[in-house]
Each structure stands twice: as structure tokens, then as C-alpha cells.
Amino acid sequence: MRAFTAVEIENRETLSKILDFKSRVVSCSKNRGLKPVEDENIHITLRFLGEVPEDSIPSIIACIKTAEVFNPFNIEVKGVGAFPTLSRPRVIWVGVSAGGEKLKALRDMMEACLKPFAKPDRNEFTPHITVARVKGRVDLACLRDLVESYADFIFGQSPVTEVKLKKSVLRPEGPIYTDVLRVRLKGIKNED
């Protein structure tokens, strides 16, 4: 199973502003050079695990359940950018300012346990929300102007009340993400 851990943008108004920015990014595409992330797939990846054997899923679930002792918190979604650079973009993202250190602490808490099941990290963890991937030609001037105009834009706040283990099935038209596990943070009651 291809898997990752994530938190989602729980505040609908903040999510709506992210989706609006995403549609503006797509307007800079030439001949479908930008592949937007599907609305329902918008999230912050805490840890990409990659392909994991089915028999390791119970151990991975135990690792993620350690998040139950972590207190809920808020994040501020602010600013945008591109990886690796705006002059050679591969990924267009929306950033996290306040609360980013708590996302890192939440990730770090599970990391030691998850490390045996995960692909090695190539880069240091930077909390972000991927909104589009560059797959071909884009209008770089359009993209640069857009990113610069949103550089300090505050999309809003969002609570972090749960961590999810997600299964990813890759398809040519875009991945399908399915929730395998939902772990509520400390003091958050399950609605089920």
C-alpha cells in the first residue's frame, strides 16, 4: 500500500481561499502544463511513507496513535511559493506560518516510530499545502506575478484536531486518497 500521514485544512473558509488561489495558478498554465491537486486531496503531508507492506500496517497504526496525547492547536495559512525555485518551479504551494513548529513537533513525535516504514526524507520538513505540480509549459511571468502578489497573503486559520493515515492509489487522471485511520488529538471526542 502506498501511504502517508497528513492533516487536513479543517476550516472551510480558509480552504475556500486556498482553492481560489489554486484556480488562479491554473490560469498560468499553457497546454495543461500545470496539474492542480484535486480539491478533495488538499492537505499537509506530515510524512510520506511510500509503498509499505500490508503486514506493517498494524505497526504504522500504532505509531500514528501516539498522536492521541498531542494537544489540538491552530495553524495560520499564509504566503505561497514554489519548490525548488520560482524560476524553475516543480511544485506550487501555500505556506503555514503560525503553528508550523507544532506541526513539526507532531511529526517528530511519530517520526522515530515511523522511520523503519518510511522512505528517507530528501529535504527537511517544511509544512506546506501543495496546490499544483508543473508538468509542462507554464507562463512564468504570470506565475511569478501571482506568487509575488500572494507572498504575504493570509488565507486564514485552521484547527488541527486529527492526524490521518492515507492510502494513495496513483492513476493517470490523478491520485485517489482514502482515509485508512483517523486519530483525534488529545481531548477531541470522536463523532462516530
C-alpha positions in Angstrom: 0.0 0.0 0.0 1.3 3.5 -0.9 0.7 5.6 2.2 1.4 8.9 4.0 0.3 10.7 7.2 -1.4 14.1 6.9 -3.6 16.8 8.5 -6.3 18.5 6.6 -7.5 22.1 6.4 -10.5 21.9 8.7 -11.7 25.5 8.4 -13.9 25.7 5.3 -13.3 29.4 4.7 -9.6 29.0 4.7 -9.8 26.0 2.4 -12.0 28.0 0.0 -9.4 30.7 -0.2 -6.7 28.1 -0.9 -8.9 26.6 -3.7 -9.4 30.1 -5.2 -5.6 30.6 -5.3 -5.2 27.2 -6.9 -7.6 28.1 -9.7 -5.6 31.3 -10.3 -2.4 29.2 -10.5 -4.0 27.0 -13.2 -4.7 30.1 -15.3 -0.9 30.4 -15.7 -0.8 27.0 -17.4 0.0 26.5 -21.1 -1.4 23.4 -22.7 -2.2 21.8 -19.4 1.4 22.4 -18.1 0.1 22.6 -14.5 -1.6 19.7 -12.8 -3.8 21.0 -10.0 -4.3 19.0 -6.8 -7.9 17.8 -6.7 -10.0 19.8 -4.2 -10.7 16.8 -2.1 -6.9 16.0 -1.9 -5.8 19.3 -0.4 -3.8 18.5 2.8 -0.5 19.0 4.6 1.7 15.9 4.4 3.4 15.1 7.7 5.3 12.1 6.5 5.3 10.3 3.2 5.8 6.6 3.8 5.8 5.3 0.2 5.0 1.6 -0.5 4.5 -0.2 2.7 3.8 -4.0 3.1 0.3 -4.8 4.3 1.7 -6.7 7.3 3.3 -3.5 8.6 0.1 -1.5 8.7 -0.8 -2.5 12.3 2.6 -1.2 13.5 2.2 2.0 11.5 -1.2 2.5 13.0 0.3 2.1 16.5 2.8 4.8 15.6 0.2 7.2 14.5 -2.0 6.5 17.6 0.8 8.1 19.6 -0.6 11.5 18.4 -3.6 11.0 20.8 -1.5 12.6 23.5 -0.8 15.7 21.5 -2.9 18.8 22.2 -5.0 20.3 19.4 -3.7 23.6 18.0 -4.3 26.2 15.3 -2.3 27.0 12.3 -2.2 30.1 10.2 -2.1 29.5 6.5 -0.1 32.3 4.9 2.0 33.0 1.9 2.8 31.0 -1.2 5.9 29.8 -3.1 7.4 27.2 -5.4 9.8 24.3 -5.0 12.7 24.2 -5.8 12.6 27.9 -7.0 10.1 30.2 -8.7 12.4 30.4 -11.8 12.3 26.5 -12.1 9.1 25.6 -10.4 8.0 21.9 -10.0 5.5 22.4 -7.1 3.4 25.4 -6.3 2.5 25.6 -2.6 0.6 27.6 0.1 2.5 28.1 3.3 2.0 27.7 7.0 3.2 30.4 9.4 2.0 30.3 13.0 1.6 26.7 14.1 4.3 25.3 11.8 6.5 24.5 14.7 3.7 22.5 16.3 3.1 20.6 13.0 6.8 19.8 13.1 6.6 18.7 16.8 3.6 16.4 15.9 5.5 14.9 13.0 8.7 14.5 15.1 6.7 12.7 17.9 5.7 10.0 15.4 8.9 10.0 13.3 11.1 7.7 15.4 8.3 5.1 15.3 7.5 5.5 11.6 11.1 5.8 10.4 11.5 2.0 9.7 8.5 2.1 7.4 9.2 5.3 5.6 11.3 6.3 2.6 14.2 8.5 3.7 13.5 12.2 3.7 15.4 14.1 1.0 14.6 17.5 2.4 13.9 19.0 5.8 10.2 19.1 6.8 8.6 22.3 5.7 4.9 22.5 6.4 3.1 23.4 3.2 0.0 22.6 1.1 0.7 21.6 -2.5 -1.8 23.1 -4.9 -0.3 22.3 -8.3 2.6 20.5 -9.9 4.4 21.7 -13.0 4.2 19.0 -15.7 5.0 21.1 -18.8 4.9 24.6 -20.1 3.8 27.5 -17.9 3.6 31.2 -18.3 6.5 32.0 -15.8 5.7 35.7 -15.8 2.1 35.0 -14.9 3.2 32.6 -12.2 5.8 35.0 -10.8 3.3 37.9 -10.6 0.7 35.7 -8.9 3.2 34.2 -6.4 4.5 37.7 -5.6 1.0 39.1 -5.2 0.2 36.3 -2.7 3.6 36.3 -1.0 2.2 37.6 2.4 -1.5 36.8 1.8 -3.2 35.4 4.9 -5.6 32.6 3.8 -6.8 32.2 7.4 -6.6 29.9 10.4 -7.5 26.3 10.8 -7.6 24.0 13.8 -5.5 20.8 13.8 -7.6 18.2 15.7 -6.6 15.0 14.0 -3.9 13.1 12.1 -4.8 10.7 9.2 -3.1 7.7 7.7 -4.0 7.9 4.0 -3.7 5.4 1.2 -2.8 6.7 -2.2 -3.7 5.0 -5.4 -2.0 6.5 -8.4 -3.9 6.9 -11.6 -3.1 8.9 -14.8 -6.0 11.3 -14.1 -4.9 11.9 -10.6 -4.4 10.0 -7.3 -7.3 8.7 -5.1 -6.7 9.2 -1.4 -8.6 7.1 1.1 -8.5 7.5 4.9 -7.2 4.4 6.5 -7.1 5.8 10.0 -8.2 8.9 11.7 -6.6 9.7 15.1 -8.1 12.5 17.2 -5.8 14.7 19.2 -6.0 14.9 23.0 -9.4 15.8 24.3 -11.2 15.7 20.9 -14.2 13.4 21.1 -14.9 11.0 18.2 -18.0 11.9 16.3 -18.6 8.3 15.1 
